């Protein structure tokens, strides 16, 4: 079968022929219907050899959806023909966190070398993929896999981040979204759907801000030094009740810290390497700083429910598997509007 693989440190991904996978104990074989392209892939492919821990060659793709092709003995929760989405942050299934459905915070994953698809295990950018357990599949229940595959990360990750701050986002509050790309433009829609907050979006150019307005942001500002004063003015000097940084580079993290008002939340979702100093006088009084990771299986079910209700829609560009390297080139150049989706 064809697969998109990262094969050498510092190289670009390439489409290659690999053996068809076969199910082992407890596993499920999917015929892939859609796979999302993510900045996290760019991040791991930019790592130097001494920091790279994901194995080579690596079949990319941690956002996946497909049709169940075959199941191993003992698998009873899904059957051939079922249309499913893949819950990506795989864990051990036994620890305290996994027992709550929070495999994104599995306590044993590192020690047991459990890695997500596309981030260590073979991913979804292939004609077929192996899912290690039926508990890592969620029914699509009529949702279009191409339109909605990216909700498994680009929806789940902001949803998890926003739910943590919901108690602070009632009527009359303000939430700031920094970065309106793959995750951010979905985060705006989630905020509009489940909170009472006024949403202020920040990004680096008017094209990206236009998308933010299209999906529901009430205010859209250029992400620069003037944005802090603008947010303060919009909030009557109070600052934002929550700031969600979907970029995570040092300049955006600095903006997030400066915009948060007393008792506000700063949530750094992006993996750009930025850090926010926390201490008396560094941020407003009682500001909480969080660095969440992905989300729980239950939250993925909730995100897909929002999509069924028409409250969340991913802006997508589609590419064939052969065109996947081009999609990554466009992502690297900042030319993807929303999310790129590979359709094998």
C-alpha positions in Angstrom: 0.0 0.0 0.0 1.0 3.7 -0.3 2.0 5.6 2.8 3.4 9.1 3.5 6.6 8.7 5.6 9.2 10.7 7.3 12.3 8.7 6.5 15.5 10.7 7.3 16.2 13.4 9.8 15.9 16.8 8.1 14.2 15.4 5.0 10.7 16.2 3.7 8.1 13.4 3.8 7.6 11.2 0.8 5.1 8.8 -0.5 6.4 5.2 -0.6 5.1 1.6 -0.9 5.0 -0.4 2.3 3.5 -3.8 3.2 -0.2 -4.0 4.0 -0.7 -4.2 7.8 -2.3 -7.2 9.5 -4.3 -7.1 12.7 -2.7 -8.6 15.8 -4.4 -9.4 19.2 -6.9 -6.8 20.2 -6.3 -4.6 17.1 -8.5 -3.2 14.4 -7.6 -2.6 10.7 -9.0 0.5 9.1 -9.3 1.4 5.5 -8.4 5.1 5.8 -11.0 7.6 4.5 -9.3 10.8 5.7 -6.2 12.0 7.5 -5.4 15.5 8.8 -2.2 17.5 8.3 -1.0 19.2 11.5 1.7 21.6 12.6 2.8 19.0 15.1 4.0 16.9 12.2 6.1 19.9 11.1 7.4 20.2 14.6 8.7 16.7 14.9 10.2 16.7 11.4 12.2 19.8 12.5 13.8 18.2 15.5 17.5 17.4 15.4 18.6 13.8 15.6 19.5 14.1 19.3 15.9 15.2 20.2 14.0 13.0 17.8 12.3 10.0 19.6 9.6 8.9 17.2 11.4 6.2 15.2 12.2 6.0 11.5 10.7 5.5 9.0 7.5 7.1 10.5 4.1 7.0 8.7 2.6 10.4 9.5 -0.9 11.3 10.5 -2.4 11.6 14.0 -5.8 12.7 12.8 -7.5 9.7 11.2 -10.9 8.3 10.1 -11.8 5.2 8.3 -13.9 2.2 7.6 -13.3 -0.9 9.7 -11.8 -3.5 7.4 -11.0 -6.3 9.8 -10.9 -7.0 13.6 -8.9 -9.4 15.7 -10.5 -12.1 17.8 -12.1 -10.7 20.9 -12.9 -7.3 19.4 -16.6 -6.8 19.9 -17.2 -3.0 19.9 -16.8 -2.5 16.2 -17.3 -4.6 13.1 -16.2 -4.5 9.5 -18.0 -1.7 7.6 -18.3 0.7 10.6 -17.3 4.3 9.9 -15.2 5.6 12.7 -12.8 8.3 13.9 -9.6 7.6 15.6 -9.0 8.8 19.2 -5.3 9.6 18.9 -3.7 10.0 22.4 -3.3 6.3 23.2 -2.6 5.2 26.7 -2.3 2.0 28.7 -6.0 1.7 29.5 -5.3 0.7 33.1 -3.9 3.7 35.1 -6.0 6.2 37.1 -6.1 8.7 34.2 -7.0 6.1 31.6 -9.8 4.8 33.8 -11.3 8.3 33.5 -11.0 8.3 29.7 -8.1 10.7 29.9 -5.6 8.7 28.0 -4.0 12.0 26.9 -2.6 12.0 30.4 -1.7 8.3 30.7 0.6 7.7 33.6 2.3 4.7 32.0 2.6 5.7 28.3 6.2 6.8 28.5 7.5 3.9 30.5 5.6 1.4 28.3 6.6 3.1 25.1 3.0 3.7 24.0 2.9 6.3 21.3 0.1 7.8 19.3 -0.4 7.1 15.6 1.7 9.4 13.5 3.7 10.4 16.5 5.6 7.1 17.0 3.1 4.4 15.9 2.3 4.1 12.2 -0.3 6.9 11.4 -3.3 7.5 9.2 -1.5 8.9 6.1 -1.7 5.5 4.3 -4.3 3.4 2.6 -4.7 1.3 5.7 -3.8 1.7 9.4 -3.7 -0.4 12.6 -5.6 0.9 15.6 -4.2 -0.8 18.8 -7.6 -1.1 20.6 -11.3 -0.7 19.9 -11.5 1.8 22.7 -9.5 4.2 20.5 -12.4 4.4 17.9 -15.4 6.6 18.1 -18.4 6.2 15.7 -18.9 8.9 13.1 -22.6 8.3 13.1 -23.2 9.9 9.7 -20.5 12.6 9.8 -18.5 13.1 6.6 -15.0 11.8 7.5 -13.2 14.2 5.2 -15.0 17.3 6.6 -14.6 16.2 10.2 -11.4 14.1 10.6 -9.5 17.1 11.9 -11.9 17.4 14.9 -9.9 14.5 16.4 -7.1 17.0 17.2 -8.0 20.4 15.8 -11.4 20.2 17.5 -10.5 18.0 20.5 -7.5 20.0 21.6 -9.2 23.4 21.8 -12.3 21.9 23.3 -10.3 20.4 26.1 -8.5 23.7 26.7 -11.7 25.7 26.7 -13.6 23.4 29.0 -11.0 24.0 31.7 -11.8 27.7 31.6 -15.6 27.5 31.2 -16.3 28.6 34.8 -14.7 31.9 34.0 -16.4 32.5 30.6 -20.0 33.4 31.4 -22.0 36.4 30.0 -20.0 39.6 29.9 -16.6 38.0 29.8 -13.9 38.1 27.1 -11.9 35.2 25.6 -8.9 35.9 23.4 -7.8 33.4 20.7 -4.2 33.9 19.4 -3.7 32.1 16.1 -6.7 31.5 13.9 -5.4 28.6 11.8 -6.1 24.9 12.1 -6.9 24.8 15.8 -7.7 28.5 16.4 -10.5 28.8 13.9 -12.2 25.8 15.5 -11.5 27.2 19.0 -13.4 30.3 18.1 -16.5 28.3 17.1 -16.3 26.2 20.3 -16.2 29.3 22.4 -19.2 30.7 20.6 -21.1 27.4 21.0 -20.4 26.6 24.7 -19.5 29.8 26.5 -21.0 33.3 27.0 -17.7 35.1 26.2 -17.1 37.7 23.6 -14.4 36.3 21.4 -11.4 38.4 20.3 -9.1 36.8 17.6 -5.5 37.7 17.0 -3.4 36.8 14.0 -0.6 38.2 11.8 -2.5 39.3 8.6 -5.9 40.3 7.4 -6.5 37.1 5.5 -6.3 35.1 8.6 -8.4 37.6 10.5 -11.1 37.4 7.8 -11.4 33.6 8.5 -11.7 34.4 12.2 -14.6 36.8 11.5 -16.3 34.3 9.2 -16.3 31.6 12.0 -17.7 33.9 14.7 -15.1 36.2 16.3 -16.7 39.4 17.3 -13.4 41.3 17.2 -10.3 40.5 15.1 -7.0 42.3 15.7 -3.5 42.1 14.3 -1.2 40.2 16.6 1.3 42.9 17.5 2.3 45.2 20.5 -0.8 47.3 20.0 -3.1 44.3 20.6 -2.6 44.5 24.4 -4.0 48.0 24.7 -6.7 47.1 22.3 -7.9 44.2 24.4 -7.7 46.3 27.5 -9.8 49.0 25.8 -12.4 46.4 24.7 -12.6 45.1 28.3 -12.9 48.4 30.0 -9.4 48.0 31.3 -10.0 44.7 33.0 -8.2 42.4 30.6 -9.3 39.1 29.2 -10.9 36.4 31.4 -9.1 33.7 29.3 -6.4 33.7 26.6 -5.9 30.7 24.4 -2.5 30.8 22.6 -2.7 28.3 19.7 0.8 29.4 18.4 3.0 29.2 21.5 6.0 31.1 20.3 7.6 33.6 22.7 6.0 36.8 21.2 2.5 35.3 21.4 3.0 33.9 24.9 4.2 37.3 26.0 1.0 38.9 24.6 -1.2 36.3 26.3 0.4 37.1 29.7 0.0 40.8 29.2 -3.7 40.5 28.2 -4.9 38.3 31.0 -6.8 40.1 33.7 -6.9 39.3 37.4 -8.1 35.7 38.0 -7.8 35.1 34.3 -6.5 32.0 32.5 -3.6 31.8 30.1 -3.7 28.5 28.2 -0.6 27.8 26.0 -1.7 25.2 23.4 0.7 25.8 20.6 4.1 24.1 20.7 6.2 27.0 19.5 8.5 26.8 22.5 7.5 30.0 24.3 7.4 30.2 28.1 5.6 32.6 30.5 7.3 33.6 33.7 4.9 33.3 36.6 5.5 35.1 39.9 4.3 38.1 41.9 4.2 41.1 39.5 4.9 39.1 36.4 1.2 38.6 35.6 -2.1 40.0 36.9 -3.2 38.8 40.3 -4.2 35.1 40.5 -3.7 34.4 36.9 -3.6 30.6 36.2 -1.3 29.3 33.4 -2.0 26.0 31.8 -0.3 23.8 29.1 -2.9 21.1 28.2 -2.4 18.2 25.8 -5.0 16.9 23.4 -8.2 15.7 25.2 -10.2 12.8 26.6 -12.2 10.3 24.6 -15.4 11.6 26.2 -14.5 15.1 25.0 -14.0 13.8 21.4 -17.5 12.4 21.5 -18.8 15.8 22.6 -16.9 17.6 19.8 -18.4 15.3 17.2 -21.8 16.0 18.7 -21.2 19.8 18.2 -20.4 19.0 14.6 -23.6 17.0 14.1 -25.5 20.0 15.6 -23.9 22.3 13.0 -22.1 24.4 15.7 -18.5 23.5 14.5 -17.2 23.2 11.0 -13.6 22.8 9.9 -12.4 24.9 7.0 -10.5 22.3 4.8 -8.4 21.9 1.7 -8.2 18.4 0.3 -5.3 16.5 -1.2 -4.7 13.0 -2.5 -2.2 10.8 -0.8 0.2 11.4 -3.7 -0.2 15.2 -3.2 0.5 14.9 0.6 4.1 16.3 0.3 2.6 19.4 -1.4 0.2 19.9 1.5 3.1 19.9 3.9 4.9 22.4 1.7 1.9 24.7 1.8 1.6 24.2 5.5 5.2 25.1 6.0 4.7 28.3 3.9 1.7 29.3 5.9 -0.6 28.9 2.9 -3.2 26.5 4.4 -6.6 28.1 5.2 -7.9 26.1 8.1 -6.8 22.5 7.8 -5.4 20.3 5.0 -7.0 16.8 4.7 -5.4 13.9 2.9 -8.0 11.6 1.1 -6.2 8.3 0.2 
